[in-house]
Amino acid sequence: MAKSVKGKGAYSLAFVRLFSFLVKMGNNFNKLRVRFGLRRMSRNPGNVSDWEAIDRFTELIPEMKYYNRSDALYQIRLRALANGYKNLGQWLQRVSSDPEDLRELKENLTFVGSHFFRGDVWPTLKRQLENMLSVRDKEKINVWCAGCSNGKEVYSVLMLLSDLVPLDKVSLLATDYNREMLRQCEAGVYSLRTIDEIPLRYWPFTEKYNEERKTKKDFSHLFQFRFVSRLRELVQTRLVNLLMDDYPRGFDLILCRNVIKFFENDSKRKVQERLADSVNPGGIIVVSDEIEREGFPDPESLGLTRVGNSCVYIKSAQI
Ligand SMILES: C[S@@+](CC[C@H](N)C(=O)[O-])C[C@H]1O[C@@H](n2cnc3c(N)ncnc32)[C@H](O)[C@@H]1O
């Protein structure tokens, strides 16, 4: 299977790379347009209602107190613009009168983007998984992706695990606070241009899929791929707000990357303590990613040992 993929691989890869390049150019242009709009909105000191609206948003969304305020406000502004509102006061009015809009806004207080095999943590994680598997005799490996976004991290870790254990030994819980992200994670359908982020040897885990054509303008969705059912069926999704809800427990591996950084300091600490509680003795926690290097400030107090300078932590087997 891997050989035939390699044979066709050169042409497919060249095509996908050209396609990705063109789409990325288009996306960058769109990002510039949004940023330009944002700057104009926030640089308008005469527009008092914008500033009043910010206070009102803080009252309307009590959860904001758990988040890094400037990031949360940035997201609110971004969503206002994306919905066609240049004035925050008008956006506030719409959101306050529509519970569905309010819920959607609450679920989008952070950036939700993700990539396959994001960051350079994967070789370190693979080595630690090998170590863990060499000293254990448990039947199942329980994995939790906390703040899983659209599932790219979920499928990345499943593909990595497929190198180490039969996949029927793996059970994976993917949680997020954003329903749309969980829906995408379950569907396991992604734009073909992102397949380039997945090493070629894992491509047999994907299949062509282009039923969900979106708008004529958005070429990125004309071509899609989907993970095969063997992988999708391993994923269980659940709505879990890491700031408010009970945490599931008993995991051998927890990934909670690029999530905690959006929380304010007290919440960061509480979430870290609770994650350390949810992992089994001898288990592994991965936080943040290598680029940000934001980790546990005091891992020993939680019974964790950091692997080198990475964002991978091992829980003491004695606890
Ligand atoms: C930047 S994405 C990170 C996705 C993935 N972990 C990665 O590293 O690529 C952050 C995710 O955290 C989720 N999130 C934000 N606040 C949350 C909360 N309070 N509880 C659970 N998930 C949350 C967002 O919905 C989003 O999907």
The ligand as a Gaussian input file, in Angstrom:
#p B3LYP/6-31G(d) Opt

LIG

0 1
 C       -5.463000      27.038000      19.238000
 S       -6.580000      25.701000      19.423000
 C       -5.442000      24.396000      19.808000
 C       -5.805000      23.140000      19.096000
 C       -4.812000      21.976000      19.253000
 N       -4.706000      21.569000      20.622000
 C       -3.455000      22.327000      18.686000
 O       -2.514000      22.556000      19.457000
 O       -3.318000      22.409000      17.476000
 C       -7.317000      26.052000      21.029000
 C       -8.557000      25.207000      21.298000
 O       -8.897000      25.331000      22.696000
 C      -10.300000      25.380000      22.802000
 N      -10.674000      26.027000      24.077000
 C      -10.623000      27.319000      24.410000
 N      -11.106000      27.533000      25.654000
 C      -11.460000      26.316000      26.111000
 C      -12.033000      25.859000      27.329000
 N      -12.323000      26.700000      28.314000
 N      -12.290000      24.545000      27.459000
 C      -12.001000      23.682000      26.459000
 N      -11.451000      24.044000      25.282000
 C      -11.192000      25.346000      25.110000
 C      -10.728000      26.176000      21.589000
 O      -12.087000      25.964000      21.272000
 C       -9.771000      25.652000      20.513000
 O      -10.314000      24.588000      19.809000

